[in-house]
Amino acid sequence: MNTPPLPSGAEHTDGSPIRLGALVPLTRPGWVEAGRHLLAGLDLAVREVNDAGGIDGRPLELVVRDTAADPERAAAAVDELADLGVAAVAGEYHSVVARAAAARADALGVPFLCSSAVLDALTEEPTEWVARVAPAQSHGWRIYADFLLSVGRRRIAVATQSSVYWTSGTRVLRDHLAPRGGTVLELDASLTPEALCDALVDHGATALL
């Protein structure tokens, strides 16, 4: 069996830091709060590893790049991190952004561990360079649907944005609910709270995602 080459930056044995890239949304329009929590978790993990002596005596060093929820910016960050010799890249929160980062990491042969994005397309094509922590959207959203049905909610409204994340998620819900007597109503997430509530009443919705 062929063994894949070590990622750039992983071959040194002189005690120099192992650099890990971190992709996080830290500015708008990214979800900044999620980005801060994600970065705090990565920082904690790095500190724990380093406090335990690092990896083969080498400390970890986190190299952070803000994606601002921009797919092109995330892909460019992967290029930059690869040039800096990171051993791997981790993070990202937004599914569409993570997909762009994963595609670029795969093309460059840089390991990418996605922390929370759920799009099925993230790992649809087999690759040794991309892995995910969160379950795929098609799995998680079917669990949402089953729970709603179990508590008697069959007229489901979804406040959506124009993105592949909401399009694919709404399709999962509709395909899973329809054979079981459920319906899905799509509402524009840009509606005011008052208009959204009026639409829920008008359509008899019993749950809102």
C-alpha positions as CSV (number, residue, x, y, z in Angstrom):
1,M,0.0,0.0,0.0
2,N,1.3,3.4,-0.9
3,T,1.8,5.7,2.1
4,P,0.9,9.4,1.4
5,P,3.7,11.9,1.8
6,L,4.0,13.8,5.1
7,P,2.3,17.2,4.9
8,S,4.5,20.2,4.6
9,G,6.0,21.1,7.9
10,A,5.6,17.6,9.5
11,E,9.0,16.3,8.6
12,H,11.2,18.3,11.0
13,T,12.6,16.7,14.2
14,D,14.5,19.6,15.7
15,G,11.9,20.7,18.2
16,S,10.5,23.5,16.0
17,P,6.8,24.2,16.3
18,I,4.3,22.2,14.2
19,R,2.2,24.9,12.6
20,L,-1.6,24.3,12.3
21,G,-3.8,26.5,10.2
22,A,-7.1,27.7,11.7
23,L,-10.0,29.0,9.6
24,V,-12.6,30.9,11.6
25,P,-15.2,33.6,10.9
26,L,-14.1,36.5,13.0
27,T,-15.7,39.4,11.2
28,R,-19.1,40.1,9.6
29,P,-20.9,38.8,7.6
30,G,-19.6,35.7,9.2
31,W,-21.1,34.5,12.4
32,V,-18.6,36.1,14.7
33,E,-19.8,34.6,17.9
34,A,-19.5,31.1,16.5
35,G,-16.0,31.9,15.2
36,R,-14.9,33.1,18.6
37,H,-16.2,29.9,20.3
38,L,-14.5,27.8,17.6
39,L,-11.2,29.6,18.0
40,A,-11.4,29.3,21.8
41,G,-11.8,25.5,21.4
42,L,-8.8,25.3,19.0
43,D,-6.7,27.4,21.4
44,L,-7.6,25.1,24.3
45,A,-6.7,22.0,22.4
46,V,-3.3,23.4,21.4
47,R,-2.6,24.4,25.0
48,E,-3.5,21.0,26.3
49,V,-1.3,19.3,23.8
50,N,1.6,21.6,24.5
51,D,1.2,21.3,28.3
52,A,1.5,17.5,27.8
53,G,4.8,18.0,25.9
54,G,3.6,18.6,22.4
55,I,3.9,16.0,19.6
56,D,7.2,14.1,19.7
57,G,8.6,17.0,21.8
58,R,7.5,19.6,19.3
59,P,4.9,22.3,20.4
60,L,1.9,23.1,18.3
61,E,1.5,26.7,16.9
62,L,-1.9,27.9,15.7
63,V,-1.9,30.2,12.6
64,V,-5.3,31.9,12.5
65,R,-7.0,33.3,9.4
66,D,-10.3,35.1,9.4
67,T,-12.7,33.9,6.6
68,A,-15.4,36.4,7.2
69,A,-17.8,33.8,5.8
70,D,-16.3,34.4,2.3
71,P,-15.6,31.2,0.3
72,E,-13.0,33.0,-1.9
73,R,-11.2,34.4,1.1
74,A,-11.2,30.9,2.7
75,A,-9.7,29.3,-0.3
76,A,-7.0,32.0,-0.5
77,A,-6.3,31.5,3.2
78,V,-5.7,27.8,2.5
79,D,-3.1,28.8,-0.2
80,E,-1.4,31.1,2.2
81,L,-1.3,28.6,5.0
82,A,0.1,25.9,2.7
83,D,2.8,28.3,1.7
84,L,3.6,28.9,5.4
85,G,4.2,25.1,5.7
86,V,1.3,24.2,8.0
87,A,0.9,20.5,8.8
88,A,-2.9,20.7,8.5
89,V,-5.8,23.1,8.5
90,A,-8.8,22.9,10.8
91,G,-11.9,24.9,11.6
92,E,-14.6,26.9,9.7
93,Y,-18.2,27.1,10.6
94,H,-20.2,28.0,7.5
95,S,-20.9,25.1,5.2
96,V,-20.5,27.0,1.9
97,V,-17.2,28.4,3.1
98,A,-15.9,25.1,4.3
99,R,-16.7,23.5,1.0
100,A,-14.5,26.0,-0.8
101,A,-11.7,25.5,1.8
102,A,-12.0,21.7,1.5
103,A,-11.7,21.8,-2.3
104,R,-8.6,23.9,-2.2
105,A,-7.0,21.8,0.6
106,D,-7.7,18.7,-1.4
107,A,-6.1,20.2,-4.5
108,L,-3.0,21.2,-2.6
109,G,-2.7,17.9,-0.6
110,V,-3.1,19.7,2.7
111,P,-5.1,17.8,5.4
112,F,-8.3,19.7,6.3
113,L,-10.5,18.8,9.4
114,C,-13.8,20.6,9.2
115,S,-15.2,21.4,12.7
116,S,-18.9,22.1,12.2
117,A,-20.0,22.5,8.5
118,V,-22.6,19.9,7.5
119,L,-23.1,20.0,3.8
120,D,-23.0,16.5,2.3
121,A,-21.0,17.9,-0.6
122,L,-18.1,18.5,1.7
123,T,-17.1,14.9,1.7
124,E,-19.2,13.6,-1.3
125,E,-16.0,12.7,-3.3
126,P,-13.6,10.3,-1.6
127,T,-10.4,12.0,-0.6
128,E,-7.6,11.3,1.9
129,W,-7.2,15.0,2.7
130,V,-10.6,16.1,4.0
131,A,-12.5,14.9,7.1
132,R,-15.4,16.3,9.1
133,V,-16.5,16.2,12.8
134,A,-20.2,17.1,12.4
135,P,-22.6,14.7,10.9
136,A,-23.7,15.3,7.3
137,Q,-26.8,17.5,6.8
138,S,-28.8,14.7,5.2
139,H,-28.4,12.8,8.5
140,G,-28.9,15.6,11.0
141,W,-31.9,17.2,9.3
142,R,-33.7,13.8,9.0
143,I,-33.3,13.6,12.8
144,Y,-34.9,17.1,13.0
145,A,-37.8,15.9,10.9
146,D,-38.3,12.7,12.9
147,F,-38.4,14.7,16.2
148,L,-40.9,17.1,14.8
149,L,-43.2,14.3,13.7
150,S,-42.8,12.5,17.1
151,V,-44.2,15.6,18.9
152,G,-47.1,16.0,16.4
153,R,-45.6,18.8,14.3
154,R,-46.4,18.3,10.6
155,R,-46.7,21.7,9.1
156,I,-43.1,23.0,9.3
157,A,-42.0,26.4,8.2
158,V,-38.3,27.2,7.4
159,A,-37.0,30.7,7.3
160,T,-34.4,30.4,4.6
161,Q,-31.7,32.3,2.9
162,S,-30.5,32.0,-0.7
163,S,-27.7,29.5,-0.2
164,V,-26.9,25.9,-1.0
165,Y,-27.0,25.1,2.8
166,W,-30.7,26.1,3.1
167,T,-31.7,24.7,-0.3
168,S,-30.2,21.3,0.5
169,G,-31.5,21.3,4.0
170,T,-35.1,22.2,3.0
171,R,-35.0,19.5,0.4
172,V,-34.0,16.9,3.0
173,L,-36.9,18.0,5.3
174,R,-39.4,18.0,2.5
175,D,-38.3,14.6,1.1
176,H,-38.4,13.0,4.6
177,L,-41.6,14.6,5.8
178,A,-43.8,14.3,2.7
179,P,-44.2,10.5,2.8
180,R,-45.2,10.8,6.5
181,G,-47.9,13.4,6.0
182,G,-45.7,16.5,6.7
183,T,-45.3,19.7,4.7
184,V,-42.6,22.3,4.5
185,L,-43.3,26.0,3.9
186,E,-40.3,28.2,2.8
187,L,-40.3,31.7,4.2
188,D,-37.8,34.5,3.4
189,A,-35.4,35.0,6.4
190,S,-35.3,38.7,5.6
191,L,-38.9,39.1,6.7
192,T,-39.5,41.3,9.8
193,P,-40.4,39.3,12.9
194,E,-44.0,40.6,12.6
195,A,-44.3,39.6,9.0
196,L,-42.8,36.2,9.7
197,C,-45.2,35.5,12.5
198,D,-48.2,36.6,10.3
199,A,-47.0,34.1,7.7
200,L,-46.8,31.4,10.2
201,V,-50.4,32.0,11.3
202,D,-51.7,32.4,7.8
203,H,-50.3,29.0,6.8
204,G,-51.1,27.2,10.0
205,A,-47.4,26.3,10.6
206,T,-46.8,24.5,13.9
207,A,-43.0,24.7,14.0
208,L,-40.3,27.0,12.7
209,L,-36.7,26.3,11.7
